[in-house]
């Protein structure tokens, strides 16, 4: 673990009760302020790694070490928005604070700020059924941001969205990270998304998962549509695509 590390995972293994091993010899050093994408085939353990870091599961072997010895505030955005359909947008974002016994009145400033940050300040009294898919995902991000996390974990949050909405949310996410100074760990199957968002891409092997290639990306912020047309972006996509091809070519 280095001085800049937020969390370090060393020699992690995770085997489920049914005998399936999701991770083996998994090492990851996540530095404060990074945007790291976990890229790999389906079922290779990417989501399992996120759940371990979030404290939603425990490793079978290995060590997970936090800077200062304790887990910081963490926000988690799942692939589905997972909103409560009977509750307003305000009440959905209030949920993590409510679970911490923060009253509605005391939570209101943080909720209003989080909704404003994702462009939904005018929708606090709406219900999920009244929102588009992209707007629902924005609510999910606001709910994760309301705790002002040092680390934001995102498990394929944009996979089910149309391409235009996905590109817009990619840009918005980078702006949020720059504004908040968060560390982001992002699971995706998309080479193109990972190349646009990341300061580092970690390519997974087939299950049991481990990181086989790391690609550092030095392109400066802000990244916009001109970056998607740049030779640097296209080269990153090529390198990441080749790394995935190499993984898929390995014998099962």
C-alpha atoms as an extended CHARMM CRD file, in Angstrom:
* protein
*
       252  EXT
         1         1  UNK       CA              0.0000000000        0.0000000000        0.0000000000  PROA      1               0.0000000000
         2         2  UNK       CA              1.4320000000        3.3720000000       -1.0760000000  PROA      2               0.0000000000
         3         3  UNK       CA              0.9660000000        6.7590000000        0.5620000000  PROA      3               0.0000000000
         4         4  UNK       CA             -1.5370000000        7.7380000000       -2.1530000000  PROA      4               0.0000000000
         5         5  UNK       CA             -3.5840000000        4.5520000000       -1.8680000000  PROA      5               0.0000000000
         6         6  UNK       CA             -7.2120000000        4.7270000000       -0.7990000000  PROA      6               0.0000000000
         7         7  UNK       CA             -7.5580000000        0.9570000000       -0.6030000000  PROA      7               0.0000000000
         8         8  UNK       CA             -5.2960000000       -1.9740000000       -1.4260000000  PROA      8               0.0000000000
         9         9  UNK       CA             -6.4670000000       -5.5160000000       -2.2000000000  PROA      9               0.0000000000
        10        10  UNK       CA             -3.7540000000       -8.1650000000       -2.0750000000  PROA      10              0.0000000000
        11        11  UNK       CA             -4.0240000000      -11.8310000000       -2.9890000000  PROA      11              0.0000000000
        12        12  UNK       CA             -7.8100000000      -11.7610000000       -2.8020000000  PROA      12              0.0000000000
        13        13  UNK       CA             -9.8100000000      -14.9100000000       -3.4370000000  PROA      13              0.0000000000
        14        14  UNK       CA            -13.5540000000      -15.3540000000       -3.2290000000  PROA      14              0.0000000000
        15        15  UNK       CA            -15.2770000000      -18.7130000000       -3.4520000000  PROA      15              0.0000000000
        16        16  UNK       CA            -19.0350000000      -18.9920000000       -3.0580000000  PROA      16              0.0000000000
        17        17  UNK       CA            -20.9260000000      -21.6700000000       -1.1570000000  PROA      17              0.0000000000
        18        18  UNK       CA            -21.7630000000      -23.4410000000       -4.4390000000  PROA      18              0.0000000000
        19        19  UNK       CA            -18.0450000000      -23.9180000000       -5.1170000000  PROA      19              0.0000000000
        20        20  UNK       CA            -17.7020000000      -21.2360000000       -7.8160000000  PROA      20              0.0000000000
        21        21  UNK       CA            -14.5280000000      -19.1870000000       -7.4290000000  PROA      21              0.0000000000
        22        22  UNK       CA            -15.1600000000      -15.6170000000       -8.6040000000  PROA      22              0.0000000000
        23        23  UNK       CA            -11.7260000000      -14.1510000000       -7.8130000000  PROA      23              0.0000000000
        24        24  UNK       CA             -8.2790000000      -15.6560000000       -7.3210000000  PROA      24              0.0000000000
        25        25  UNK       CA             -4.8950000000      -13.9260000000       -6.8850000000  PROA      25              0.0000000000
        26        26  UNK       CA             -6.6880000000      -10.5990000000       -7.2740000000  PROA      26              0.0000000000
        27        27  UNK       CA             -4.5600000000       -7.5100000000       -6.5740000000  PROA      27              0.0000000000
        28        28  UNK       CA             -5.6750000000       -3.8990000000       -6.8990000000  PROA      28              0.0000000000
        29        29  UNK       CA             -4.2200000000       -0.7020000000       -5.5040000000  PROA      29              0.0000000000
        30        30  UNK       CA             -6.7740000000        2.0960000000       -5.8470000000  PROA      30              0.0000000000
        31        31  UNK       CA             -5.3260000000        5.5770000000       -5.4820000000  PROA      31              0.0000000000
        32        32  UNK       CA             -7.2290000000        8.5890000000       -4.2130000000  PROA      32              0.0000000000
        33        33  UNK       CA             -8.7570000000       10.6760000000       -6.9980000000  PROA      33              0.0000000000
        34        34  UNK       CA             -8.4740000000        8.0150000000       -9.7020000000  PROA      34              0.0000000000
        35        35  UNK       CA            -11.1650000000        6.9460000000      -12.1230000000  PROA      35              0.0000000000
        36        36  UNK       CA            -10.5350000000        3.2250000000      -12.6050000000  PROA      36              0.0000000000
        37        37  UNK       CA            -12.5750000000        1.0280000000      -14.9180000000  PROA      37              0.0000000000
        38        38  UNK       CA            -12.7790000000       -2.7270000000      -14.4880000000  PROA      38              0.0000000000
        39        39  UNK       CA            -13.1490000000       -4.1870000000      -17.9720000000  PROA      39              0.0000000000
        40        40  UNK       CA            -13.6750000000       -7.8240000000      -18.7930000000  PROA      40              0.0000000000
        41        41  UNK       CA            -16.0080000000      -10.5690000000      -19.9940000000  PROA      41              0.0000000000
        42        42  UNK       CA            -19.2820000000      -11.3680000000      -18.2520000000  PROA      42              0.0000000000
        43        43  UNK       CA            -18.9660000000      -13.4390000000      -15.0990000000  PROA      43              0.0000000000
        44        44  UNK       CA            -15.2630000000      -12.7160000000      -14.5520000000  PROA      44              0.0000000000
        45        45  UNK       CA            -15.6310000000      -11.3000000000      -11.0270000000  PROA      45              0.0000000000
        46        46  UNK       CA            -15.8030000000       -7.5420000000      -11.6380000000  PROA      46              0.0000000000
        47        47  UNK       CA            -18.9800000000       -7.0710000000       -9.6190000000  PROA      47              0.0000000000
        48        48  UNK       CA            -17.6390000000       -9.3820000000       -6.9200000000  PROA      48              0.0000000000
        49        49  UNK       CA            -14.6440000000       -7.0720000000       -6.5100000000  PROA      49              0.0000000000
        50        50  UNK       CA            -16.9710000000       -4.0850000000       -6.0510000000  PROA      50              0.0000000000
        51        51  UNK       CA            -19.0350000000       -5.9080000000       -3.4300000000  PROA      51              0.0000000000
        52        52  UNK       CA            -15.8980000000       -6.7910000000       -1.4650000000  PROA      52              0.0000000000
        53        53  UNK       CA            -14.7540000000       -3.1810000000       -1.4550000000  PROA      53              0.0000000000
        54        54  UNK       CA            -18.2220000000       -2.0140000000       -0.4250000000  PROA      54              0.0000000000
        55        55  UNK       CA            -18.2100000000       -4.3980000000        2.5190000000  PROA      55              0.0000000000
        56        56  UNK       CA            -21.1840000000       -6.3500000000        1.1310000000  PROA      56              0.0000000000
        57        57  UNK       CA            -19.1310000000       -9.5680000000        1.0900000000  PROA      57              0.0000000000
        58        58  UNK       CA            -15.9560000000      -10.9290000000        2.6340000000  PROA      58              0.0000000000
        59        59  UNK       CA            -12.9880000000      -12.5040000000        0.8270000000  PROA      59              0.0000000000
        60        60  UNK       CA            -12.1820000000      -16.1720000000        1.2410000000  PROA      60              0.0000000000
        61        61  UNK       CA             -8.4850000000      -15.3150000000        1.3240000000  PROA      61              0.0000000000
        62        62  UNK       CA             -6.2150000000      -12.3110000000        1.0080000000  PROA      62              0.0000000000
        63        63  UNK       CA             -6.1280000000       -8.8710000000        2.5900000000  PROA      63              0.0000000000
        64        64  UNK       CA             -8.0840000000       -5.6780000000        2.0270000000  PROA      64              0.0000000000
        65        65  UNK       CA             -6.4390000000       -2.6240000000        3.6070000000  PROA      65              0.0000000000
        66        66  UNK       CA             -7.8480000000        0.9030000000        3.8380000000  PROA      66              0.0000000000
        67        67  UNK       CA             -5.9070000000        4.1040000000        4.2510000000  PROA      67              0.0000000000
        68        68  UNK       CA             -6.1410000000        5.1980000000        7.9010000000  PROA      68              0.0000000000
        69        69  UNK       CA             -7.3820000000        1.7100000000        8.7110000000  PROA      69              0.0000000000
        70        70  UNK       CA            -11.1020000000        2.2400000000        8.1290000000  PROA      70              0.0000000000
        71        71  UNK       CA            -13.5100000000        2.2350000000        5.2080000000  PROA      71              0.0000000000
        72        72  UNK       CA            -14.5090000000        5.7830000000        4.1620000000  PROA      72              0.0000000000
        73        73  UNK       CA            -17.9720000000        6.8580000000        3.0470000000  PROA      73              0.0000000000
        74        74  UNK       CA            -18.8870000000        4.8540000000       -0.0530000000  PROA      74              0.0000000000
        75        75  UNK       CA            -21.5930000000        5.4030000000       -2.6410000000  PROA      75              0.0000000000
        76        76  UNK       CA            -22.8130000000        2.4640000000       -4.7470000000  PROA      76              0.0000000000
        77        77  UNK       CA            -24.6620000000        2.7580000000       -8.0600000000  PROA      77              0.0000000000
        78        78  UNK       CA            -26.0660000000       -0.5020000000       -9.4220000000  PROA      78              0.0000000000
        79        79  UNK       CA            -26.8740000000       -1.4680000000      -12.9990000000  PROA      79              0.0000000000
        80        80  UNK       CA            -30.5730000000       -0.9210000000      -12.3360000000  PROA      80              0.0000000000
        81        81  UNK       CA            -31.6980000000        2.3230000000      -10.7250000000  PROA      81              0.0000000000
        82        82  UNK       CA            -33.4620000000        0.2780000000       -7.9680000000  PROA      82              0.0000000000
        83        83  UNK       CA            -35.7550000000        3.1280000000       -6.9650000000  PROA      83              0.0000000000
        84        84  UNK       CA            -38.7470000000        2.7260000000       -4.6600000000  PROA      84              0.0000000000
        85        85  UNK       CA            -41.7040000000        3.2330000000       -7.0240000000  PROA      85              0.0000000000
        86        86  UNK       CA            -44.0740000000        4.3780000000       -4.2590000000  PROA      86              0.0000000000
        87        87  UNK       CA            -41.7060000000        7.1090000000       -3.0460000000  PROA      87              0.0000000000
        88        88  UNK       CA            -40.9370000000       10.5220000000       -4.5140000000  PROA      88              0.0000000000
        89        89  UNK       CA            -37.5430000000       11.3210000000       -5.9560000000  PROA      89              0.0000000000
        90        90  UNK       CA            -36.7510000000       13.3150000000       -2.8140000000  PROA      90              0.0000000000
        91        91  UNK       CA            -37.6350000000       10.3250000000       -0.6390000000  PROA      91              0.0000000000
        92        92  UNK       CA            -35.5570000000        7.9520000000       -2.7730000000  PROA      92              0.0000000000
        93        93  UNK       CA            -32.4910000000       10.1470000000       -2.3790000000  PROA      93              0.0000000000
        94        94  UNK       CA            -33.2180000000       10.5610000000        1.3320000000  PROA      94              0.0000000000
        95        95  UNK       CA            -33.0260000000        6.7810000000        1.8960000000  PROA      95              0.0000000000
        96        96  UNK       CA            -29.2910000000        6.4170000000        2.8110000000  PROA      96              0.0000000000
        97        97  UNK       CA            -29.5170000000        9.3780000000        5.1770000000  PROA      97              0.0000000000
        98        98  UNK       CA            -32.7640000000        8.0880000000        6.6260000000  PROA      98              0.0000000000
        99        99  UNK       CA            -31.0610000000        4.7800000000        7.3750000000  PROA      99              0.0000000000
       100       100  UNK       CA            -28.5650000000        6.8210000000        9.3640000000  PROA      100             0.0000000000
       101       101  UNK       CA            -31.4740000000        8.3850000000       11.2830000000  PROA      101             0.0000000000
       102       102  UNK       CA            -31.1050000000       11.7970000000        9.6600000000  PROA      102             0.0000000000
       103       103  UNK       CA            -34.4480000000       13.6000000000        9.7460000000  PROA      103             0.0000000000
       104       104  UNK       CA            -36.1570000000       14.8680000000        6.6220000000  PROA      104             0.0000000000
       105       105  UNK       CA            -35.5790000000       18.4650000000        7.6700000000  PROA      105             0.0000000000
       106       106  UNK       CA            -31.8870000000       17.9340000000        8.4070000000  PROA      106             0.0000000000
       107       107  UNK       CA            -31.4000000000       15.9440000000        5.1950000000  PROA      107             0.0000000000
       108       108  UNK       CA            -33.0980000000       18.4700000000        2.9110000000  PROA      108             0.0000000000
       109       109  UNK       CA            -30.0170000000       20.6200000000        2.1110000000  PROA      109             0.0000000000
       110       110  UNK       CA            -27.9080000000       17.5820000000        1.1510000000  PROA      110             0.0000000000
       111       111  UNK       CA            -30.7400000000       16.0760000000       -0.9150000000  PROA      111             0.0000000000
       112       112  UNK       CA            -31.4070000000       19.3430000000       -2.7330000000  PROA      112             0.0000000000
       113       113  UNK       CA            -27.7000000000       19.7110000000       -3.5030000000  PROA      113             0.0000000000
       114       114  UNK       CA            -27.3940000000       16.1290000000       -4.7790000000  PROA      114             0.0000000000
       115       115  UNK       CA            -30.4350000000       16.4960000000       -7.0530000000  PROA      115             0.0000000000
       116       116  UNK       CA            -29.1560000000       19.8170000000       -8.3590000000  PROA      116             0.0000000000
       117       117  UNK       CA            -25.7730000000       18.2540000000       -9.1450000000  PROA      117             0.0000000000
       118       118  UNK       CA            -27.4230000000       15.6870000000      -11.4270000000  PROA      118             0.0000000000
       119       119  UNK       CA            -29.7730000000       18.2050000000      -13.0460000000  PROA      119             0.0000000000
       120       120  UNK       CA            -32.9480000000       17.0530000000      -11.2920000000  PROA      120             0.0000000000
       121       121  UNK       CA            -33.5380000000       19.8870000000       -8.8570000000  PROA      121             0.0000000000
       122       122  UNK       CA            -37.0180000000       20.4640000000      -10.2960000000  PROA      122             0.0000000000
       123       123  UNK       CA            -38.0930000000       16.8140000000       -9.9430000000  PROA      123             0.0000000000
       124       124  UNK       CA            -37.9360000000       16.3040000000       -6.1640000000  PROA      124             0.0000000000
       125       125  UNK       CA            -41.6980000000       15.7310000000       -5.9280000000  PROA      125             0.0000000000
       126       126  UNK       CA            -41.9620000000       13.4720000000       -8.9890000000  PROA      126             0.0000000000
       127       127  UNK       CA            -42.2710000000        9.6850000000       -8.8590000000  PROA      127             0.0000000000
       128       128  UNK       CA            -39.9910000000        7.2270000000      -10.6750000000  PROA      128             0.0000000000
       129       129  UNK       CA            -42.7490000000        6.2610000000      -13.1390000000  PROA      129             0.0000000000
       130       130  UNK       CA            -42.6980000000        9.8440000000      -14.4080000000  PROA      130             0.0000000000
       131       131  UNK       CA            -39.0130000000        9.7720000000      -15.3320000000  PROA      131             0.0000000000
       132       132  UNK       CA            -37.0730000000        8.4210000000      -18.3040000000  PROA      132             0.0000000000
       133       133  UNK       CA            -34.4580000000        5.6860000000      -17.8830000000  PROA      133             0.0000000000
       134       134  UNK       CA            -31.6290000000        8.2080000000      -17.9390000000  PROA      134             0.0000000000
       135       135  UNK       CA            -33.3520000000       10.3920000000      -15.3480000000  PROA      135             0.0000000000
       136       136  UNK       CA            -33.8780000000        7.3830000000      -13.0680000000  PROA      136             0.0000000000
       137       137  UNK       CA            -30.1660000000        6.6280000000      -13.2570000000  PROA      137             0.0000000000
       138       138  UNK       CA            -29.4400000000       10.2460000000      -12.3370000000  PROA      138             0.0000000000
       139       139  UNK       CA            -31.5950000000        9.7550000000       -9.2410000000  PROA      139             0.0000000000
       140       140  UNK       CA            -29.5800000000        6.6590000000       -8.3740000000  PROA      140             0.0000000000
       141       141  UNK       CA            -26.3690000000        8.6790000000       -8.7070000000  PROA      141             0.0000000000
       142       142  UNK       CA            -27.8160000000       11.4660000000       -6.5420000000  PROA      142             0.0000000000
       143       143  UNK       CA            -28.7190000000        8.8860000000       -3.9050000000  PROA      143             0.0000000000
       144       144  UNK       CA            -25.1050000000        7.6890000000       -3.9160000000  PROA      144             0.0000000000
       145       145  UNK       CA            -23.7670000000       11.2560000000       -3.7570000000  PROA      145             0.0000000000
       146       146  UNK       CA            -25.9360000000       12.3730000000       -0.8460000000  PROA      146             0.0000000000
       147       147  UNK       CA            -23.4960000000       10.8540000000        1.6540000000  PROA      147             0.0000000000
       148       148  UNK       CA            -20.6440000000       12.8160000000        0.0240000000  PROA      148             0.0000000000
       149       149  UNK       CA            -18.6200000000        9.6210000000       -0.5430000000  PROA      149             0.0000000000
       150       150  UNK       CA            -14.8680000000        9.5290000000       -0.9060000000  PROA      150             0.0000000000
       151       151  UNK       CA            -15.3180000000        6.4670000000       -3.1260000000  PROA      151             0.0000000000
       152       152  UNK       CA            -18.0470000000        5.9120000000       -5.7090000000  PROA      152             0.0000000000
       153       153  UNK       CA            -18.5770000000        2.3180000000       -6.8700000000  PROA      153             0.0000000000
       154       154  UNK       CA            -20.5340000000        1.9020000000      -10.1040000000  PROA      154             0.0000000000
       155       155  UNK       CA            -21.6130000000       -1.4780000000      -11.4830000000  PROA      155             0.0000000000
       156       156  UNK       CA            -22.4380000000       -1.0570000000      -15.1930000000  PROA      156             0.0000000000
       157       157  UNK       CA            -24.7590000000        1.8550000000      -14.4150000000  PROA      157             0.0000000000
       158       158  UNK       CA            -25.3290000000        2.9280000000      -18.0240000000  PROA      158             0.0000000000
       159       159  UNK       CA            -25.5020000000       -0.4650000000      -19.7410000000  PROA      159             0.0000000000
       160       160  UNK       CA            -29.2760000000       -0.4290000000      -20.3310000000  PROA      160             0.0000000000
       161       161  UNK       CA            -29.4420000000        3.1510000000      -21.6380000000  PROA      161             0.0000000000
       162       162  UNK       CA            -29.5600000000        4.3780000000      -25.2230000000  PROA      162             0.0000000000
       163       163  UNK       CA            -26.2760000000        5.5770000000      -26.6700000000  PROA      163             0.0000000000
       164       164  UNK       CA            -27.1000000000        9.3010000000      -26.6130000000  PROA      164             0.0000000000
       165       165  UNK       CA            -28.1130000000        9.2040000000      -22.9400000000  PROA      165             0.0000000000
       166       166  UNK       CA            -25.0850000000        7.0930000000      -22.1140000000  PROA      166             0.0000000000
       167       167  UNK       CA            -22.6700000000        9.5530000000      -23.7190000000  PROA      167             0.0000000000
       168       168  UNK       CA            -24.3000000000       12.4620000000      -21.9090000000  PROA      168             0.0000000000
       169       169  UNK       CA            -24.0790000000       10.7010000000      -18.5490000000  PROA      169             0.0000000000
       170       170  UNK       CA            -20.4340000000        9.8200000000      -19.2260000000  PROA      170             0.0000000000
       171       171  UNK       CA            -19.6260000000       13.5180000000      -19.5390000000  PROA      171             0.0000000000
       172       172  UNK       CA            -21.7120000000       14.4210000000      -16.5070000000  PROA      172             0.0000000000
       173       173  UNK       CA            -20.0130000000       11.7520000000      -14.4200000000  PROA      173             0.0000000000
       174       174  UNK       CA            -16.5550000000       13.1220000000      -15.2100000000  PROA      174             0.0000000000
       175       175  UNK       CA            -17.7350000000       16.6170000000      -14.2830000000  PROA      175             0.0000000000
       176       176  UNK       CA            -19.0970000000       15.3160000000      -10.9670000000  PROA      176             0.0000000000
       177       177  UNK       CA            -15.8630000000       13.5320000000      -10.1780000000  PROA      177             0.0000000000
       178       178  UNK       CA            -13.8220000000       16.6470000000      -10.9070000000  PROA      178             0.0000000000
       179       179  UNK       CA            -16.1270000000       18.7590000000       -8.7670000000  PROA      179             0.0000000000
       180       180  UNK       CA            -16.2580000000       16.3800000000       -5.8050000000  PROA      180             0.0000000000
       181       181  UNK       CA            -12.7290000000       14.9630000000       -6.0200000000  PROA      181             0.0000000000
       182       182  UNK       CA            -14.0700000000       11.4350000000       -5.6140000000  PROA      182             0.0000000000
       183       183  UNK       CA            -12.3300000000        8.2020000000       -6.4240000000  PROA      183             0.0000000000
       184       184  UNK       CA            -14.4620000000        6.2000000000       -8.8640000000  PROA      184             0.0000000000
       185       185  UNK       CA            -14.3390000000        2.4500000000       -9.5020000000  PROA      185             0.0000000000
       186       186  UNK       CA            -16.4670000000        1.6590000000      -12.5400000000  PROA      186             0.0000000000
       187       187  UNK       CA            -17.4590000000       -1.7410000000      -13.9470000000  PROA      187             0.0000000000
       188       188  UNK       CA            -18.1620000000       -1.8580000000      -17.6830000000  PROA      188             0.0000000000
       189       189  UNK       CA            -18.1510000000       -4.1960000000      -20.6740000000  PROA      189             0.0000000000
       190       190  UNK       CA            -17.5530000000       -1.2950000000      -23.0410000000  PROA      190             0.0000000000
       191       191  UNK       CA            -14.0470000000       -0.6180000000      -24.3310000000  PROA      191             0.0000000000
       192       192  UNK       CA            -15.2060000000        2.7660000000      -25.6280000000  PROA      192             0.0000000000
       193       193  UNK       CA            -16.7570000000        3.8420000000      -22.3330000000  PROA      193             0.0000000000
       194       194  UNK       CA            -13.7320000000        2.7800000000      -20.3160000000  PROA      194             0.0000000000
       195       195  UNK       CA            -11.3620000000        4.6140000000      -22.6820000000  PROA      195             0.0000000000
       196       196  UNK       CA            -13.3580000000        7.8320000000      -22.3800000000  PROA      196             0.0000000000
       197       197  UNK       CA            -13.8680000000        7.8360000000      -18.6150000000  PROA      197             0.0000000000
       198       198  UNK       CA            -10.7840000000        6.3220000000      -17.0680000000  PROA      198             0.0000000000
       199       199  UNK       CA             -7.4290000000        7.3840000000      -15.7860000000  PROA      199             0.0000000000
       200       200  UNK       CA             -6.6760000000        3.6470000000      -15.6430000000  PROA      200             0.0000000000
       201       201  UNK       CA             -8.2970000000        0.5420000000      -17.1470000000  PROA      201             0.0000000000
       202       202  UNK       CA             -7.8680000000       -2.8120000000      -15.4110000000  PROA      202             0.0000000000
       203       203  UNK       CA             -8.5540000000       -5.7350000000      -17.7470000000  PROA      203             0.0000000000
       204       204  UNK       CA             -9.7910000000       -8.9410000000      -16.1130000000  PROA      204             0.0000000000
       205       205  UNK       CA             -9.0660000000      -12.5300000000      -16.9780000000  PROA      205             0.0000000000
       206       206  UNK       CA            -11.8680000000      -15.0390000000      -17.3760000000  PROA      206             0.0000000000
       207       207  UNK       CA            -13.2220000000      -16.4450000000      -14.0910000000  PROA      207             0.0000000000
       208       208  UNK       CA            -11.6770000000      -16.8310000000      -11.6000000000  PROA      208             0.0000000000
       209       209  UNK       CA            -10.9650000000      -13.1740000000      -12.1300000000  PROA      209             0.0000000000
       210       210  UNK       CA             -7.6920000000      -11.3480000000      -11.7010000000  PROA      210             0.0000000000
       211       211  UNK       CA             -6.2220000000       -8.2830000000      -13.3390000000  PROA      211             0.0000000000
       212       212  UNK       CA             -4.0320000000       -9.2730000000      -16.2830000000  PROA      212             0.0000000000
       213       213  UNK       CA             -3.4380000000       -5.8740000000      -17.9300000000  PROA      213             0.0000000000
       214       214  UNK       CA             -3.4740000000       -2.2850000000      -16.6940000000  PROA      214             0.0000000000
       215       215  UNK       CA             -3.6880000000        0.6130000000      -19.1460000000  PROA      215             0.0000000000
       216       216  UNK       CA             -2.8310000000        4.0990000000      -17.8920000000  PROA      216             0.0000000000
       217       217  UNK       CA             -4.5480000000        6.9920000000      -19.6870000000  PROA      217             0.0000000000
       218       218  UNK       CA             -2.9280000000       10.4000000000      -19.4040000000  PROA      218             0.0000000000
       219       219  UNK       CA             -5.4090000000       12.4390000000      -21.4720000000  PROA      219             0.0000000000
       220       220  UNK       CA             -6.2240000000       15.5990000000      -19.5230000000  PROA      220             0.0000000000
       221       221  UNK       CA             -9.6350000000       16.8080000000      -18.4090000000  PROA      221             0.0000000000
       222       222  UNK       CA            -12.0900000000       17.9790000000      -19.4370000000  PROA      222             0.0000000000
       223       223  UNK       CA            -12.8010000000       15.2160000000      -21.9220000000  PROA      223             0.0000000000
       224       224  UNK       CA            -15.4360000000       16.0550000000      -24.4990000000  PROA      224             0.0000000000
       225       225  UNK       CA            -16.5610000000       14.8750000000      -27.9040000000  PROA      225             0.0000000000
       226       226  UNK       CA            -13.3560000000       16.1420000000      -29.5050000000  PROA      226             0.0000000000
       227       227  UNK       CA            -11.4560000000       13.6550000000      -27.3300000000  PROA      227             0.0000000000
       228       228  UNK       CA            -13.5480000000       10.8060000000      -28.7530000000  PROA      228             0.0000000000
       229       229  UNK       CA            -12.2420000000       11.7590000000      -32.1920000000  PROA      229             0.0000000000
       230       230  UNK       CA             -8.6190000000       12.0510000000      -31.1250000000  PROA      230             0.0000000000
       231       231  UNK       CA             -5.8430000000        9.6390000000      -32.0430000000  PROA      231             0.0000000000
       232       232  UNK       CA             -5.0560000000        9.1780000000      -28.3310000000  PROA      232             0.0000000000
       233       233  UNK       CA             -8.6000000000        7.9380000000      -27.6280000000  PROA      233             0.0000000000
       234       234  UNK       CA             -8.6030000000        5.6250000000      -30.6310000000  PROA      234             0.0000000000
       235       235  UNK       CA             -5.2420000000        4.1800000000      -29.5970000000  PROA      235             0.0000000000
       236       236  UNK       CA             -6.5100000000        3.5180000000      -26.0660000000  PROA      236             0.0000000000
       237       237  UNK       CA             -9.5380000000        1.7340000000      -27.5460000000  PROA      237             0.0000000000
       238       238  UNK       CA             -7.2360000000       -0.3630000000      -29.7290000000  PROA      238             0.0000000000
       239       239  UNK       CA             -4.9800000000       -1.3560000000      -26.8280000000  PROA      239             0.0000000000
       240       240  UNK       CA             -7.9500000000       -2.2130000000      -24.5770000000  PROA      240             0.0000000000
       241       241  UNK       CA             -9.6430000000       -4.1920000000      -27.3620000000  PROA      241             0.0000000000
       242       242  UNK       CA             -6.4650000000       -6.1700000000      -27.9750000000  PROA      242             0.0000000000
       243       243  UNK       CA             -6.1340000000       -6.8970000000      -24.2500000000  PROA      243             0.0000000000
       244       244  UNK       CA             -9.6910000000       -8.2730000000      -24.2160000000  PROA      244             0.0000000000
       245       245  UNK       CA             -9.0060000000      -10.3450000000      -27.3300000000  PROA      245             0.0000000000
       246       246  UNK       CA             -5.9550000000      -11.8160000000      -25.6260000000  PROA      246             0.0000000000
       247       247  UNK       CA             -8.0930000000      -12.7350000000      -22.6060000000  PROA      247             0.0000000000
       248       248  UNK       CA            -10.7360000000      -14.4130000000      -24.7780000000  PROA      248             0.0000000000
       249       249  UNK       CA             -8.0370000000      -16.3330000000      -26.6760000000  PROA      249             0.0000000000
       250       250  UNK       CA             -6.7850000000      -18.0200000000      -23.5180000000  PROA      250             0.0000000000
       251       251  UNK       CA             -7.9120000000      -21.6700000000      -23.1800000000  PROA      251             0.0000000000
       252       252  UNK       CA            -10.7790000000      -22.2030000000      -20.7370000000  PROA      252             0.0000000000
